[in-house]
Amino acid sequence: MKQGKNKENVLEQAMNGQQEEFEDALRKLRGKDVDISYERSTIQEYLDILETLPKETFSNLFDTSNYCALL
């Protein structure tokens, strides 16, 4: 369970722009001698894509253009 919390912490730090803390937490998860560059860049790329997506809310479900999807 503790490792799951650490993974969440890594993503939170990456999302908040805490690059140094993000890399330190990732090294702690993977081991100090492991090359984390690929995983770091993959996570950062994912977060960059996530930022470009539209922000949807629960109330958007009830927009008239979404009625067919709800039925």
PDB file of N, CA, C and O in Angstrom, chain B, residues numbered from 101:
ATOM      1  N   MET B 101       0.828  -1.199   0.000  1.00  0.00           N
ATOM      2  CA  MET B 101       0.000   0.000   0.000  1.00  0.00           C
ATOM      3  C   MET B 101       0.866   1.255   0.000  1.00  0.00           C
ATOM      4  O   MET B 101       0.533   2.249  -0.645  1.00  0.00           O
ATOM      5  N   LYS B 102       1.967   1.202   0.720  1.00  0.00           N
ATOM      6  CA  LYS B 102       2.838   2.369   0.800  1.00  0.00           C
ATOM      7  C   LYS B 102       3.405   2.733  -0.572  1.00  0.00           C
ATOM      8  O   LYS B 102       3.535   3.912  -0.899  1.00  0.00           O
ATOM      9  N   GLN B 103       3.742   1.722  -1.375  1.00  0.00           N
ATOM     10  CA  GLN B 103       4.290   2.006  -2.695  1.00  0.00           C
ATOM     11  C   GLN B 103       3.256   2.696  -3.579  1.00  0.00           C
ATOM     12  O   GLN B 103       3.618   3.557  -4.381  1.00  0.00           O
ATOM     13  N   GLY B 104       1.994   2.344  -3.454  1.00  0.00           N
ATOM     14  CA  GLY B 104       0.942   3.014  -4.214  1.00  0.00           C
ATOM     15  C   GLY B 104       0.877   4.496  -3.891  1.00  0.00           C
ATOM     16  O   GLY B 104       0.687   5.324  -4.782  1.00  0.00           O
ATOM     17  N   LYS B 105       1.033   4.830  -2.625  1.00  0.00           N
ATOM     18  CA  LYS B 105       1.031   6.228  -2.193  1.00  0.00           C
ATOM     19  C   LYS B 105       2.240   6.952  -2.785  1.00  0.00           C
ATOM     20  O   LYS B 105       2.134   8.112  -3.182  1.00  0.00           O
ATOM     21  N   ASN B 106       3.391   6.272  -2.846  1.00  0.00           N
ATOM     22  CA  ASN B 106       4.593   6.874  -3.427  1.00  0.00           C
ATOM     23  C   ASN B 106       4.392   7.184  -4.906  1.00  0.00           C
ATOM     24  O   ASN B 106       4.853   8.215  -5.396  1.00  0.00           O
ATOM     25  N   LYS B 107       3.707   6.296  -5.613  1.00  0.00           N
ATOM     26  CA  LYS B 107       3.445   6.526  -7.038  1.00  0.00           C
ATOM     27  C   LYS B 107       2.579   7.763  -7.228  1.00  0.00           C
ATOM     28  O   LYS B 107       2.821   8.567  -8.128  1.00  0.00           O
ATOM     29  N   GLU B 108       1.564   7.911  -6.375  1.00  0.00           N
ATOM     30  CA  GLU B 108       0.719   9.098  -6.448  1.00  0.00           C
ATOM     31  C   GLU B 108       1.540  10.350  -6.185  1.00  0.00           C
ATOM     32  O   GLU B 108       1.344  11.375  -6.839  1.00  0.00           O
ATOM     33  N   ASN B 109       2.452  10.271  -5.237  1.00  0.00           N
ATOM     34  CA  ASN B 109       3.299  11.398  -4.880  1.00  0.00           C
ATOM     35  C   ASN B 109       4.179  11.801  -6.064  1.00  0.00           C
ATOM     36  O   ASN B 109       4.365  12.990  -6.321  1.00  0.00           O
ATOM     37  N   VAL B 110       4.713  10.832  -6.774  1.00  0.00           N
ATOM     38  CA  VAL B 110       5.553  11.108  -7.942  1.00  0.00           C
ATOM     39  C   VAL B 110       4.753  11.873  -8.988  1.00  0.00           C
ATOM     40  O   VAL B 110       5.237  12.863  -9.536  1.00  0.00           O
ATOM     41  N   LEU B 111       3.545  11.429  -9.266  1.00  0.00           N
ATOM     42  CA  LEU B 111       2.715  12.102 -10.267  1.00  0.00           C
ATOM     43  C   LEU B 111       2.311  13.498  -9.819  1.00  0.00           C
ATOM     44  O   LEU B 111       2.300  14.431 -10.623  1.00  0.00           O
ATOM     45  N   GLU B 112       1.981  13.647  -8.549  1.00  0.00           N
ATOM     46  CA  GLU B 112       1.622  14.974  -8.036  1.00  0.00           C
ATOM     47  C   GLU B 112       2.781  15.946  -8.205  1.00  0.00           C
ATOM     48  O   GLU B 112       2.581  17.088  -8.619  1.00  0.00           O
ATOM     49  N   GLN B 113       3.984  15.501  -7.887  1.00  0.00           N
ATOM     50  CA  GLN B 113       5.149  16.370  -8.003  1.00  0.00           C
ATOM     51  C   GLN B 113       5.405  16.740  -9.455  1.00  0.00           C
ATOM     52  O   GLN B 113       5.753  17.882  -9.752  1.00  0.00           O
ATOM     53  N   ALA B 114       5.238  15.791 -10.354  1.00  0.00           N
ATOM     54  CA  ALA B 114       5.431  16.079 -11.775  1.00  0.00           C
ATOM     55  C   ALA B 114       4.376  17.066 -12.264  1.00  0.00           C
ATOM     56  O   ALA B 114       4.686  17.982 -13.026  1.00  0.00           O
ATOM     57  N   MET B 115       3.141  16.883 -11.832  1.00  0.00           N
ATOM     58  CA  MET B 115       2.053  17.764 -12.261  1.00  0.00           C
ATOM     59  C   MET B 115       2.221  19.175 -11.713  1.00  0.00           C
ATOM     60  O   MET B 115       1.812  20.143 -12.355  1.00  0.00           O
ATOM     61  N   ASN B 116       2.813  19.297 -10.541  1.00  0.00           N
ATOM     62  CA  ASN B 116       2.985  20.604  -9.915  1.00  0.00           C
ATOM     63  C   ASN B 116       4.283  21.288 -10.319  1.00  0.00           C
ATOM     64  O   ASN B 116       4.604  22.360  -9.807  1.00  0.00           O
ATOM     65  N   GLY B 117       5.035  20.676 -11.236  1.00  0.00           N
ATOM     66  CA  GLY B 117       6.265  21.289 -11.717  1.00  0.00           C
ATOM     67  C   GLY B 117       7.436  21.177 -10.762  1.00  0.00           C
ATOM     68  O   GLY B 117       8.417  21.908 -10.904  1.00  0.00           O
ATOM     69  N   GLN B 118       7.357  20.289  -9.805  1.00  0.00           N
ATOM     70  CA  GLN B 118       8.445  20.078  -8.849  1.00  0.00           C
ATOM     71  C   GLN B 118       9.399  19.031  -9.427  1.00  0.00           C
ATOM     72  O   GLN B 118       9.435  17.886  -8.976  1.00  0.00           O
ATOM     73  N   GLN B 119      10.168  19.445 -10.430  1.00  0.00           N
ATOM     74  CA  GLN B 119      10.981  18.524 -11.213  1.00  0.00           C
ATOM     75  C   GLN B 119      12.012  17.771 -10.368  1.00  0.00           C
ATOM     76  O   GLN B 119      12.150  16.556 -10.502  1.00  0.00           O
ATOM     77  N   GLU B 120      12.719  18.466  -9.519  1.00  0.00           N
ATOM     78  CA  GLU B 120      13.759  17.820  -8.716  1.00  0.00           C
ATOM     79  C   GLU B 120      13.152  16.806  -7.745  1.00  0.00           C
ATOM     80  O   GLU B 120      13.666  15.697  -7.601  1.00  0.00           O
ATOM     81  N   GLU B 121      12.062  17.185  -7.083  1.00  0.00           N
ATOM     82  CA  GLU B 121      11.394  16.280  -6.153  1.00  0.00           C
ATOM     83  C   GLU B 121      10.799  15.088  -6.896  1.00  0.00           C
ATOM     84  O   GLU B 121      10.809  13.963  -6.395  1.00  0.00           O
ATOM     85  N   PHE B 122      10.281  15.346  -8.099  1.00  0.00           N
ATOM     86  CA  PHE B 122       9.727  14.295  -8.952  1.00  0.00           C
ATOM     87  C   PHE B 122      10.799  13.257  -9.279  1.00  0.00           C
ATOM     88  O   PHE B 122      10.562  12.056  -9.150  1.00  0.00           O
ATOM     89  N   GLU B 123      11.966  13.713  -9.699  1.00  0.00           N
ATOM     90  CA  GLU B 123      13.049  12.793 -10.040  1.00  0.00           C
ATOM     91  C   GLU B 123      13.558  12.047  -8.814  1.00  0.00           C
ATOM     92  O   GLU B 123      13.855  10.855  -8.897  1.00  0.00           O
ATOM     93  N   ASP B 124      13.662  12.731  -7.677  1.00  0.00           N
ATOM     94  CA  ASP B 124      14.105  12.072  -6.442  1.00  0.00           C
ATOM     95  C   ASP B 124      13.137  10.971  -6.021  1.00  0.00           C
ATOM     96  O   ASP B 124      13.558   9.881  -5.635  1.00  0.00           O
ATOM     97  N   ALA B 125      11.849  11.256  -6.096  1.00  0.00           N
ATOM     98  CA  ALA B 125      10.843  10.261  -5.716  1.00  0.00           C
ATOM     99  C   ALA B 125      10.858   9.079  -6.683  1.00  0.00           C
ATOM    100  O   ALA B 125      10.685   7.935  -6.264  1.00  0.00           O
ATOM    101  N   LEU B 126      11.060   9.344  -7.958  1.00  0.00           N
ATOM    102  CA  LEU B 126      11.131   8.278  -8.953  1.00  0.00           C
ATOM    103  C   LEU B 126      12.362   7.407  -8.715  1.00  0.00           C
ATOM    104  O   LEU B 126      12.287   6.184  -8.835  1.00  0.00           O
ATOM    105  N   ARG B 127      13.487   8.024  -8.381  1.00  0.00           N
ATOM    106  CA  ARG B 127      14.696   7.257  -8.053  1.00  0.00           C
ATOM    107  C   ARG B 127      14.482   6.401  -6.807  1.00  0.00           C
ATOM    108  O   ARG B 127      14.954   5.267  -6.733  1.00  0.00           O
ATOM    109  N   LYS B 128      13.773   6.949  -5.841  1.00  0.00           N
ATOM    110  CA  LYS B 128      13.502   6.203  -4.613  1.00  0.00           C
ATOM    111  C   LYS B 128      12.643   4.976  -4.915  1.00  0.00           C
ATOM    112  O   LYS B 128      12.845   3.915  -4.324  1.00  0.00           O
ATOM    113  N   LEU B 129      11.693   5.118  -5.826  1.00  0.00           N
ATOM    114  CA  LEU B 129      10.843   3.991  -6.212  1.00  0.00           C
ATOM    115  C   LEU B 129      11.605   2.937  -7.006  1.00  0.00           C
ATOM    116  O   LEU B 129      11.442   1.739  -6.770  1.00  0.00           O
ATOM    117  N   ARG B 130      12.433   3.377  -7.943  1.00  0.00           N
ATOM    118  CA  ARG B 130      13.095   2.451  -8.867  1.00  0.00           C
ATOM    119  C   ARG B 130      14.465   1.972  -8.387  1.00  0.00           C
ATOM    120  O   ARG B 130      14.933   0.914  -8.805  1.00  0.00           O
ATOM    121  N   GLY B 131      15.099   2.733  -7.525  1.00  0.00           N
ATOM    122  CA  GLY B 131      16.443   2.394  -7.058  1.00  0.00           C
ATOM    123  C   GLY B 131      17.428   3.446  -7.518  1.00  0.00           C
ATOM    124  O   GLY B 131      17.280   4.019  -8.597  1.00  0.00           O
ATOM    125  N   LYS B 132      18.427   3.699  -6.701  1.00  0.00           N
ATOM    126  CA  LYS B 132      19.336   4.816  -6.993  1.00  0.00           C
ATOM    127  C   LYS B 132      20.223   4.582  -8.211  1.00  0.00           C
ATOM    128  O   LYS B 132      20.710   5.543  -8.806  1.00  0.00           O
ATOM    129  N   ASP B 133      20.444   3.324  -8.596  1.00  0.00           N
ATOM    130  CA  ASP B 133      21.326   3.033  -9.726  1.00  0.00           C
ATOM    131  C   ASP B 133      20.574   2.764 -11.033  1.00  0.00           C
ATOM    132  O   ASP B 133      21.184   2.386 -12.033  1.00  0.00           O
ATOM    133  N   VAL B 134      19.274   2.954 -11.025  1.00  0.00           N
ATOM    134  CA  VAL B 134      18.448   2.684 -12.208  1.00  0.00           C
ATOM    135  C   VAL B 134      18.316   3.956 -13.046  1.00  0.00           C
ATOM    136  O   VAL B 134      18.118   5.048 -12.513  1.00  0.00           O
ATOM    137  N   ASP B 135      18.428   3.796 -14.370  1.00  0.00           N
ATOM    138  CA  ASP B 135      18.252   4.927 -15.283  1.00  0.00           C
ATOM    139  C   ASP B 135      16.756   5.229 -15.402  1.00  0.00           C
ATOM    140  O   ASP B 135      15.991   4.413 -15.916  1.00  0.00           O
ATOM    141  N   ILE B 136      16.353   6.389 -14.928  1.00  0.00           N
ATOM    142  CA  ILE B 136      14.934   6.764 -14.928  1.00  0.00           C
ATOM    143  C   ILE B 136      14.588   7.710 -16.071  1.00  0.00           C
ATOM    144  O   ILE B 136      13.455   8.187 -16.148  1.00  0.00           O
ATOM    145  N   SER B 137      15.524   7.989 -16.948  1.00  0.00           N
ATOM    146  CA  SER B 137      15.311   9.012 -17.977  1.00  0.00           C
ATOM    147  C   SER B 137      14.140   8.680 -18.900  1.00  0.00           C
ATOM    148  O   SER B 137      13.354   9.565 -19.237  1.00  0.00           O
ATOM    149  N   TYR B 138      14.015   7.420 -19.314  1.00  0.00           N
ATOM    150  CA  TYR B 138      12.913   7.050 -20.210  1.00  0.00           C
ATOM    151  C   TYR B 138      11.572   7.196 -19.495  1.00  0.00           C
ATOM    152  O   TYR B 138      10.630   7.769 -20.042  1.00  0.00           O
ATOM    153  N   GLU B 139      11.492   6.674 -18.270  1.00  0.00           N
ATOM    154  CA  GLU B 139      10.237   6.756 -17.518  1.00  0.00           C
ATOM    155  C   GLU B 139       9.883   8.207 -17.201  1.00  0.00           C
ATOM    156  O   GLU B 139       8.718   8.598 -17.271  1.00  0.00           O
ATOM    157  N   ARG B 140      10.888   8.996 -16.856  1.00  0.00           N
ATOM    158  CA  ARG B 140      10.673  10.414 -16.562  1.00  0.00           C
ATOM    159  C   ARG B 140      10.103  11.131 -17.781  1.00  0.00           C
ATOM    160  O   ARG B 140       9.135  11.883 -17.665  1.00  0.00           O
ATOM    161  N   SER B 141      10.697  10.903 -18.943  1.00  0.00           N
ATOM    162  CA  SER B 141      10.222  11.585 -20.153  1.00  0.00           C
ATOM    163  C   SER B 141       8.844  11.081 -20.578  1.00  0.00           C
ATOM    164  O   SER B 141       8.040  11.857 -21.095  1.00  0.00           O
ATOM    165  N   THR B 142       8.561   9.798 -20.368  1.00  0.00           N
ATOM    166  CA  THR B 142       7.248   9.254 -20.697  1.00  0.00           C
ATOM    167  C   THR B 142       6.166   9.863 -19.818  1.00  0.00           C
ATOM    168  O   THR B 142       5.097  10.227 -20.309  1.00  0.00           O
ATOM    169  N   ILE B 143       6.435   9.975 -18.530  1.00  0.00           N
ATOM    170  CA  ILE B 143       5.479  10.584 -17.603  1.00  0.00           C
ATOM    171  C   ILE B 143       5.263  12.048 -17.965  1.00  0.00           C
ATOM    172  O   ILE B 143       4.128  12.524 -17.976  1.00  0.00           O
ATOM    173  N   GLN B 144       6.340  12.759 -18.260  1.00  0.00           N
ATOM    174  CA  GLN B 144       6.221  14.171 -18.600  1.00  0.00           C
ATOM    175  C   GLN B 144       5.442  14.367 -19.898  1.00  0.00           C
ATOM    176  O   GLN B 144       4.641  15.295 -20.014  1.00  0.00           O
ATOM    177  N   GLU B 145       5.679  13.497 -20.864  1.00  0.00           N
ATOM    178  CA  GLU B 145       4.950  13.561 -22.136  1.00  0.00           C
ATOM    179  C   GLU B 145       3.456  13.316 -21.908  1.00  0.00           C
ATOM    180  O   GLU B 145       2.614  14.009 -22.479  1.00  0.00           O
ATOM    181  N   TYR B 146       3.136  12.332 -21.077  1.00  0.00           N
ATOM    182  CA  TYR B 146       1.742  12.038 -20.739  1.00  0.00           C
ATOM    183  C   TYR B 146       1.076  13.250 -20.090  1.00  0.00           C
ATOM    184  O   TYR B 146      -0.051  13.602 -20.437  1.00  0.00           O
ATOM    185  N   LEU B 147       1.766  13.879 -19.158  1.00  0.00           N
ATOM    186  CA  LEU B 147       1.202  15.041 -18.470  1.00  0.00           C
ATOM    187  C   LEU B 147       1.027  16.225 -19.416  1.00  0.00           C
ATOM    188  O   LEU B 147       0.067  16.984 -19.286  1.00  0.00           O
ATOM    189  N   ASP B 148       1.943  16.387 -20.364  1.00  0.00           N
ATOM    190  CA  ASP B 148       1.813  17.457 -21.355  1.00  0.00           C
ATOM    191  C   ASP B 148       0.575  17.241 -22.228  1.00  0.00           C
ATOM    192  O   ASP B 148      -0.152  18.189 -22.526  1.00  0.00           O
ATOM    193  N   ILE B 149       0.338  15.997 -22.633  1.00  0.00           N
ATOM    194  CA  ILE B 149      -0.845  15.678 -23.430  1.00  0.00           C
ATOM    195  C   ILE B 149      -2.104  15.905 -22.606  1.00  0.00           C
ATOM    196  O   ILE B 149      -3.092  16.441 -23.108  1.00  0.00           O
ATOM    197  N   LEU B 150      -2.069  15.501 -21.355  1.00  0.00           N
ATOM    198  CA  LEU B 150      -3.213  15.670 -20.460  1.00  0.00           C
ATOM    199  C   LEU B 150      -3.599  17.136 -20.311  1.00  0.00           C
ATOM    200  O   LEU B 150      -4.780  17.463 -20.202  1.00  0.00           O
ATOM    201  N   GLU B 151      -2.615  18.009 -20.306  1.00  0.00           N
ATOM    202  CA  GLU B 151      -2.875  19.447 -20.185  1.00  0.00           C
ATOM    203  C   GLU B 151      -3.612  20.010 -21.396  1.00  0.00           C
ATOM    204  O   GLU B 151      -4.344  20.992 -21.272  1.00  0.00           O
ATOM    205  N   THR B 152      -3.427  19.397 -22.567  1.00  0.00           N
ATOM    206  CA  THR B 152      -4.054  19.913 -23.781  1.00  0.00           C
ATOM    207  C   THR B 152      -5.502  19.457 -23.941  1.00  0.00           C
ATOM    208  O   THR B 152      -6.242  20.026 -24.744  1.00  0.00           O
ATOM    209  N   LEU B 153      -5.910  18.445 -23.193  1.00  0.00           N
ATOM    210  CA  LEU B 153      -7.270  17.927 -23.308  1.00  0.00           C
ATOM    211  C   LEU B 153      -8.266  18.888 -22.677  1.00  0.00           C
ATOM    212  O   LEU B 153      -7.939  19.582 -21.714  1.00  0.00           O
ATOM    213  N   PRO B 154      -9.476  18.931 -23.214  1.00  0.00           N
ATOM    214  CA  PRO B 154     -10.490  19.822 -22.628  1.00  0.00           C
ATOM    215  C   PRO B 154     -10.870  19.353 -21.228  1.00  0.00           C
ATOM    216  O   PRO B 154     -10.878  18.157 -20.936  1.00  0.00           O
ATOM    217  N   LYS B 155     -11.177  20.301 -20.386  1.00  0.00           N
ATOM    218  CA  LYS B 155     -11.575  19.992 -19.014  1.00  0.00           C
ATOM    219  C   LYS B 155     -13.076  19.743 -18.999  1.00  0.00           C
ATOM    220  O   LYS B 155     -13.862  20.669 -19.203  1.00  0.00           O
ATOM    221  N   GLU B 156     -13.473  18.519 -18.762  1.00  0.00           N
ATOM    222  CA  GLU B 156     -14.882  18.149 -18.729  1.00  0.00           C
ATOM    223  C   GLU B 156     -15.373  18.106 -17.286  1.00  0.00           C
ATOM    224  O   GLU B 156     -14.611  17.820 -16.363  1.00  0.00           O
ATOM    225  N   THR B 157     -16.640  18.393 -17.115  1.00  0.00           N
ATOM    226  CA  THR B 157     -17.254  18.347 -15.791  1.00  0.00           C
ATOM    227  C   THR B 157     -18.515  17.497 -15.853  1.00  0.00           C
ATOM    228  O   THR B 157     -19.012  17.171 -16.931  1.00  0.00           O
ATOM    229  N   PHE B 158     -19.011  17.151 -14.697  1.00  0.00           N
ATOM    230  CA  PHE B 158     -20.230  16.351 -14.616  1.00  0.00           C
ATOM    231  C   PHE B 158     -21.399  17.066 -15.284  1.00  0.00           C
ATOM    232  O   PHE B 158     -22.225  16.431 -15.940  1.00  0.00           O
ATOM    233  N   SER B 159     -21.470  18.353 -15.123  1.00  0.00           N
ATOM    234  CA  SER B 159     -22.585  19.110 -15.711  1.00  0.00           C
ATOM    235  C   SER B 159     -22.548  19.096 -17.240  1.00  0.00           C
ATOM    236  O   SER B 159     -23.580  19.306 -17.876  1.00  0.00           O
ATOM    237  N   ASN B 160     -21.383  18.853 -17.841  1.00  0.00           N
ATOM    238  CA  ASN B 160     -21.286  18.763 -19.304  1.00  0.00           C
ATOM    239  C   ASN B 160     -22.071  17.578 -19.854  1.00  0.00           C
ATOM    240  O   ASN B 160     -22.452  17.578 -21.025  1.00  0.00           O
ATOM    241  N   LEU B 161     -22.318  16.563 -19.016  1.00  0.00           N
ATOM    242  CA  LEU B 161     -23.104  15.419 -19.466  1.00  0.00           C
ATOM    243  C   LEU B 161     -24.506  15.834 -19.887  1.00  0.00           C
ATOM    244  O   LEU B 161     -25.108  15.217 -20.765  1.00  0.00           O
ATOM    245  N   PHE B 162     -25.015  16.871 -19.261  1.00  0.00           N
ATOM    246  CA  PHE B 162     -26.381  17.293 -19.503  1.00  0.00           C
ATOM    247  C   PHE B 162     -26.486  18.381 -20.569  1.00  0.00           C
ATOM    248  O   PHE B 162     -27.550  18.972 -20.755  1.00  0.00           O
ATOM    249  N   ASP B 163     -25.403  18.638 -21.255  1.00  0.00           N
ATOM    250  CA  ASP B 163     -25.415  19.554 -22.392  1.00  0.00           C
ATOM    251  C   ASP B 163     -26.273  18.930 -23.497  1.00  0.00           C
ATOM    252  O   ASP B 163     -26.258  17.712 -23.676  1.00  0.00           O
ATOM    253  N   THR B 164     -26.998  19.734 -24.215  1.00  0.00           N
ATOM    254  CA  THR B 164     -27.913  19.210 -25.242  1.00  0.00           C
ATOM    255  C   THR B 164     -27.190  18.408 -26.314  1.00  0.00           C
ATOM    256  O   THR B 164     -27.790  17.512 -26.908  1.00  0.00           O
ATOM    257  N   SER B 165     -25.943  18.695 -26.576  1.00  0.00           N
ATOM    258  CA  SER B 165     -25.208  17.950 -27.604  1.00  0.00           C
ATOM    259  C   SER B 165     -24.841  16.542 -27.140  1.00  0.00           C
ATOM    260  O   SER B 165     -24.416  15.720 -27.953  1.00  0.00           O
ATOM    261  N   ASN B 166     -24.996  16.252 -25.858  1.00  0.00           N
ATOM    262  CA  ASN B 166     -24.641  14.936 -25.328  1.00  0.00           C
ATOM    263  C   ASN B 166     -25.851  14.055 -25.035  1.00  0.00           C
ATOM    264  O   ASN B 166     -25.686  12.960 -24.495  1.00  0.00           O
ATOM    265  N   TYR B 167     -27.046  14.490 -25.368  1.00  0.00           N
ATOM    266  CA  TYR B 167     -28.243  13.712 -25.046  1.00  0.00           C
ATOM    267  C   TYR B 167     -28.220  12.317 -25.659  1.00  0.00           C
ATOM    268  O   TYR B 167     -28.589  11.351 -24.992  1.00  0.00           O
ATOM    269  N   CYS B 168     -27.803  12.193 -26.897  1.00  0.00           N
ATOM    270  CA  CYS B 168     -27.773  10.875 -27.550  1.00  0.00           C
ATOM    271  C   CYS B 168     -26.822   9.923 -26.837  1.00  0.00           C
ATOM    272  O   CYS B 168     -27.109   8.730 -26.739  1.00  0.00           O
ATOM    273  N   ALA B 169     -25.727  10.413 -26.352  1.00  0.00           N
ATOM    274  CA  ALA B 169     -24.762   9.569 -25.652  1.00  0.00           C
ATOM    275  C   ALA B 169     -25.326   9.065 -24.331  1.00  0.00           C
ATOM    276  O   ALA B 169     -24.957   7.984 -23.874  1.00  0.00           O
ATOM    277  N   LEU B 170     -26.203   9.822 -23.724  1.00  0.00           N
ATOM    278  CA  LEU B 170     -26.787   9.418 -22.446  1.00  0.00           C
ATOM    279  C   LEU B 170     -27.896   8.387 -22.615  1.00  0.00           C
ATOM    280  O   LEU B 170     -28.200   7.648 -21.679  1.00  0.00           O
ATOM    281  N   LEU B 171     -28.499   8.330 -23.790  1.00  0.00           N
ATOM    282  CA  LEU B 171     -29.617   7.404 -24.020  1.00  0.00           C
ATOM    283  C   LEU B 171     -29.166   6.072 -24.427  1.00  0.00           C
ATOM    284  O   LEU B 171     -29.987   5.185 -24.657  1.00  0.00           O
TER     285      LEU B 171
END
